[in-house]
Amino acid sequence: MKQLYDDLWQTDVSHPFPGLNTHAYFLRCDEGNVLFYNTDHEAEIRHIADLGGIKYQYLSHRDEVGGSLRIIRERFGSALCCGVDELSAIEGSCEVDVVFSGRKTHFAGIEVIPTPGHTAGSMSFLYEAPHGLNYLFTGDTLFQGNGRWETLFFTNAGGSANDLANSLRLYREIDPNVVISSGSLPGNRAVVEVE
């Protein structure tokens, strides 16, 4: 894993299908550690153990499902979290412990923000780091491609252009310092400091 900030690490890249890079992110918090998104790299799961394990794993949407969800949960005794509209697509792979239905502050001050559009139940997560930056974890609602910000929606997963446009307007109100997507296109960054 690569350390990005004092409290944040990025896992090695995964390629769930051609033309897409994905990462998970380990966040160290005083109350307990958190994993955003998912990783299937055994070496990364061992590294997470070396860093103290995790208390919660947050999924932004159904595309982060994989067999490693159960491995991570069993290894660390962590709670798996997702949005209510993604529950049926996720719980077939692993039992979900915490289901979010609206905007709220959860563990360690992490704000859970429904951002539908990419899929019906896409969620984003905002964390105010103690060193002054705020991290916005966008899943695949907003990502880098071709050297610019891109979006996409899947109607077969309940996504819609109208919902996506509303979620992007909400991002503008949040005004994050660092945007962290789960996916990016090859040659682009998944972590972008916003100026």
MOKAGI-V147802 format. One record per residue. N is the residue number from 1. SS is DSSP state (helix for helix, strand for strand, loop for the rest). PSI is psi in whole degrees, 0 to 359 (NA if undefined). OMEGA is omega in whole degrees, -180 to 180 (999 if undefined). Layout:
n=(N N)
ss=(SS SS)
psi=(PSI PSI)
omega=(OMEGA OMEGA)
This chain:
n=(1 2 3 4 5 6 7 8 9 10 11 12 13 14 15 16 17 18 19 20 21 22 23 24 25 26 27 28 29 30 31 32 33 34 35 36 37 38 39 40 41 42 43 44 45 46 47 48 49 50 51 52 53 54 55 56 57 58 59 60 61 62 63 64 65 66 67 68 69 70 71 72 73 74 75 76 77 78 79 80 81 82 83 84 85 86 87 88 89 90 91 92 93 94 95 96 97 98 99 100 101 102 103 104 105 106 107 108 109 110 111 112 113 114 115 116 117 118 119 120 121 122 123 124 125 126 127 128 129 130 131 132 133 134 135 136 137 138 139 140 141 142 143 144 145 146 147 148 149 150 151 152 153 154 155 156 157 158 159 160 161 162 163 164 165 166 167 168 169 170 171 172 173 174 175 176 177 178 179 180 181 182 183 184 185 186 187 188 189 190 191 192 193 194 195)
ss=(loop strand strand strand strand loop loop strand strand strand loop loop loop strand loop loop loop loop loop loop strand strand loop loop strand strand strand loop loop loop loop loop loop strand strand strand loop loop loop loop loop helix helix helix helix helix helix helix helix helix loop loop loop loop loop strand strand strand loop loop loop helix helix helix loop loop loop helix helix helix helix helix helix helix helix helix loop loop strand strand strand strand strand helix helix helix helix helix helix helix loop loop loop loop loop loop loop strand strand strand loop loop loop strand strand loop helix helix helix loop strand strand strand strand loop loop loop loop loop loop loop loop strand strand strand strand strand strand loop loop loop loop loop strand strand strand strand strand strand loop loop loop strand strand strand loop loop strand strand strand loop loop loop loop helix helix helix loop loop loop helix helix helix helix helix helix helix helix helix helix helix helix helix helix loop loop loop strand strand strand strand loop strand strand loop loop loop loop loop loop strand strand strand loop loop)
psi=(153 127 126 318 177 328 8 132 149 132 165 157 143 158 82 333 160 136 9 131 139 154 158 165 128 125 122 125 151 323 344 155 159 144 125 134 215 151 145 11 118 321 324 322 322 320 320 321 318 330 1 6 188 154 324 148 122 125 135 332 177 336 352 5 144 168 337 344 315 321 313 315 315 322 318 351 28 159 131 133 142 174 152 324 356 354 310 329 339 320 349 338 329 144 136 134 325 126 127 136 356 181 132 163 130 216 138 26 11 123 125 125 111 127 66 159 302 310 172 324 23 138 151 162 132 130 128 106 147 339 9 344 153 139 129 111 112 358 229 13 327 129 170 133 137 33 16 171 137 162 165 158 150 105 329 349 19 5 155 151 321 313 319 318 319 321 322 324 322 319 321 323 327 323 64 157 323 127 128 108 160 329 158 160 148 138 0 161 144 342 121 123 127 129 NA)
omega=(-179 177 -178 179 -179 -173 -172 178 177 178 174 -177 170 180 -177 170 -176 177 179 172 176 176 166 -176 178 -179 177 179 178 -177 -175 -174 -175 171 175 -180 -174 174 176 179 -180 179 179 178 175 179 176 177 179 180 176 180 180 176 -180 170 -179 174 179 180 -172 -177 180 180 175 -180 -179 178 179 179 -179 -179 -180 -178 -172 -175 -176 177 179 -175 175 177 -175 -178 175 -173 -176 179 -176 -171 173 180 -177 177 179 -176 -177 -179 -179 179 -180 -180 -179 173 -177 -174 174 180 178 178 179 -173 174 178 -179 179 175 167 -178 -174 180 -180 171 -176 -179 -180 176 -179 -179 -178 170 178 168 -178 174 178 -171 -174 176 179 177 -176 179 175 179 177 180 177 178 176 171 179 -180 -179 180 175 178 179 178 180 -179 178 -179 179 178 178 178 175 178 177 -180 178 -178 178 -177 173 -178 176 -174 180 176 -179 173 177 -179 180 180 -179 175 179 -176 173 -176 179 999)
